[in-house]
Amino acid sequence: MKTGFLDFVRNSLRSEAPIHPLDQRIAKRWVKERLKRLFPQFRNDPDALERAYQELGLEAHEGAGKGAGTVYEITLPTGTQEKD
């Protein structure tokens, strides 16, 4: 089965499907587990863990990864950069 040129162009210009809510929850859980491992003080304080997660500033870039997968970019909160 051959597809026409216009079908090819239409398919290539479509935007990436939105991230499924389950995938978002899995990603959030993975980041929180990683935070708990890196910062043991968050293990027994879920409120502080949630604040730390919110302060990370996760940004999803759909279609930017290998195989047009979603890539998450983490931006650190301002004022937390190391001083020389």
C-alpha positions as CSV (number, residue, x, y, z in Angstrom):
1,M,0.0,0.0,0.0
2,K,1.4,3.3,-1.0
3,T,0.5,6.6,0.6
4,G,0.4,9.8,-1.3
5,F,2.7,12.7,-0.8
6,L,0.1,14.8,0.9
7,D,-0.6,12.0,3.4
8,F,3.1,11.9,4.2
9,V,3.3,15.6,4.7
10,R,0.1,15.6,6.9
11,N,1.5,12.8,9.1
12,S,4.9,14.5,9.5
13,L,3.3,17.8,10.5
14,R,1.1,16.4,13.2
15,S,2.1,17.3,16.7
16,E,3.0,14.7,19.2
17,A,0.1,13.2,21.2
18,P,-0.2,14.7,24.7
19,I,1.5,12.8,27.5
20,H,-0.8,10.2,29.1
21,P,-1.7,11.0,32.7
22,L,-0.3,7.6,33.8
23,D,3.0,8.4,32.2
24,Q,3.1,11.7,34.0
25,R,2.4,10.0,37.4
26,I,5.1,7.4,36.7
27,A,7.6,10.2,35.9
28,K,6.6,12.2,39.0
29,R,7.0,9.1,41.2
30,W,10.4,8.3,39.7
31,V,11.7,11.9,40.3
32,K,10.4,11.8,43.9
33,E,12.1,8.4,44.6
34,R,15.3,9.9,43.2
35,L,15.0,12.9,45.5
36,K,14.5,10.6,48.5
37,R,17.6,8.7,47.6
38,L,19.7,11.9,47.1
39,F,18.2,13.8,50.1
40,P,17.3,11.4,53.0
41,Q,15.7,14.2,54.9
42,F,12.7,14.0,52.5
43,R,11.9,10.3,53.3
44,N,9.8,11.1,56.3
45,D,8.5,14.5,55.2
46,P,6.0,14.3,52.3
47,D,5.3,18.0,52.4
48,A,8.9,19.0,52.0
49,L,9.3,16.3,49.2
50,E,6.3,17.8,47.3
51,R,7.8,21.4,47.7
52,A,11.2,20.2,46.4
53,Y,9.5,18.5,43.5
54,Q,7.5,21.6,42.6
55,E,10.7,23.8,42.9
56,L,12.5,21.7,40.3
57,G,10.6,23.2,37.5
58,L,10.1,20.2,35.2
59,E,9.4,21.1,31.6
60,A,8.2,18.4,29.1
61,H,9.6,18.7,25.6
62,E,7.5,16.4,23.5
63,G,9.1,14.8,20.5
64,A,12.6,16.0,21.4
65,G,14.0,12.6,22.5
66,K,15.3,9.6,20.7
67,G,12.5,8.2,18.6
68,A,10.5,11.3,19.0
69,G,10.0,10.6,22.7
70,T,9.4,13.1,25.5
71,V,12.3,14.7,27.2
72,Y,12.0,16.3,30.6
73,E,14.2,19.3,31.4
74,I,14.8,20.3,35.0
75,T,15.5,23.9,35.9
76,L,16.8,24.5,39.3
77,P,15.2,27.2,41.4
78,T,17.0,30.6,41.4
79,G,19.3,31.3,44.3
80,T,20.6,27.8,44.7
81,Q,23.6,27.9,42.3
82,E,27.0,27.2,43.8
83,K,29.2,30.1,44.7
84,D,32.9,30.0,43.7
